[in-house]
Each structure stands twice: as structure tokens, then as C-alpha cells.
Amino acid sequence: MKLEGPAMRLTVFVGESDQWHHHPVYTEIVHRAHAAGLAGASVLRGIEGYGASSHVHTTRILSLSEDLPVAVVIVDAVERIEAFLPQLDELITEGLVILDPVNVITYVGRAPGEPG
């Protein structure tokens, strides 16, 4: 798959402990993105942050949190990202979803079965 030029970045911020049917929400988002055939998804774990609750979550040892911020980042064509958005309505009860227009310089994926 090759993605180059104008695209859309979908970023979903959730808590690390947020659950969907006994699985992390971020895992469910990645699996659904994969099933939808989106170009790729990455989960990034934050070391500190706060959201709507205004409670600061951190990895610092004196105030270690069990609910660190997590960002799921997906980049694909605008129409593919927009088609995926309704799935997030079902999964996100508390979090933030951001859409940004981006310009992809180059993306070339491996062919199915090709060694990594």
C-alpha cells in the first residue's frame, strides 16, 4: 500500500485503564482500524497529562498513576478516516478525538507475506 500526499490524521486520547468488554479501549481501536483496512495505527503512552477531570496522571514515582494518557494515532485518506469515525462513537465514553489534515511525504508498506 502506498499513501502519499494529502491525508487525515486521527488522534484518539483515552486513559490507559479505559475498558471495552474487558479489553483496553486502545487495543479495540487498533484492532478495528486493522479490520477496516486502514493504513496503520500506533499507540503512544503518555508519561504525564490531564484531561476533562483536571486530575494530573504521571509516571513520577511519588505520584504514580495507574491511568496514564494514551494516544492512538491513525493516518489514512480522508474518506477512509471519516468512514471509520462511527466506530469510535461506540467505544469512546470519555476521551478526545482530533482530526488534522496532513501531508504524507512517503509511505510504502510491505506486501502481504513479505518479511519485515
N, C-alpha and C positions, 0 to 999 in steps of 0.2 A: 504494500500500500504506500502511496506517496501523497503527502499533503504538503502543499506549498502555496504561499500567497495569503489572501485574506481568510481568516478563520475566526472562531469564537473560543474563548477560554471560559470554562465553567469552573468556579471555585466554590466548594461547599464547606463551610466551617461548622463543625459539630464538636461535641465533647467526646473524649476518648471512651468514656463509660456509657455513652448513649447506646441503647439496645434496640434491635428489631428481631423479634422472635428468638430471643436468647443468643443473638449474634451481634457483634458490633455494627452500628449503622454504617460506618465507613467501609466495612467489608461488603455489606449488602450493596452499597452504591457501586463499588468496583466490580462486583460480580454482575450486576445488572448492566453496567456500561459495557462490559465484555460481551454479554449476551446480546446486547443491542448492536454490536459490531463497531463501537466507537474506536477511534484510532489508538487510544491509550489512556491510562489513568494512573496517577501517583497519589499516595497518601503520605502527607508530611506531618510529623508530630511536633507540636509546638513545645517550647521549653518554658514559656510563660505567656499568660494572656488573661483577658476577661471579656465577658460578653454582656448580655442583657441583665444578668443577675448582679453585675458590678463586683462579683467576688473574684479576686485575683487567684489564678491557679498557677503553680510554679513547680519546678523540679528542685529548687533550692532546698537543701536538707532540713533547715529549720521550719519550713512551712510546706513540706512535700505534699503535693496534691495527687489524688487518685483519678482526677478528671481533667487531664491536660487538654488543651485545644488541639484539634486535628483538622487539617485541611485536605480535602480531596480535590485534585486538580485534573481536569479533563480538557483536552484541546481537540477540536474537530471542526468540520464545516458547519456553518451557521445553522443550516436546516437540520442537520443531524443532532446538534445540541438542542435545538428547540423541540425536536420530536422526543427527546429524552426527558425534558423537564417535567412532564406529568408524573413520571415515576417518582420524582423527588417529593411531590405533594403527599404521597403515601408514606414516605419514610421520615421526613423531617418534621418533628413536632417542636423542636427548639433548635435554632441554628441560624445561619445566614447563608444565602445563596447569592453569588455575584456573577454577572456576565460581563465580559470585556471583549471588545473586538481586538483581535491581534493579527499580526502579520507573521506567518510561519516562514522562516528562511529555508529550511530543508527538513524533511522527514522522510526517511526511507526505511520501511520495516523489512524484516526478513521474510522470505517466502515460507509458507507453512512447511514444517518439517526440516527447514534449513537449520544447521547447528548454530548456536548462539555465539 
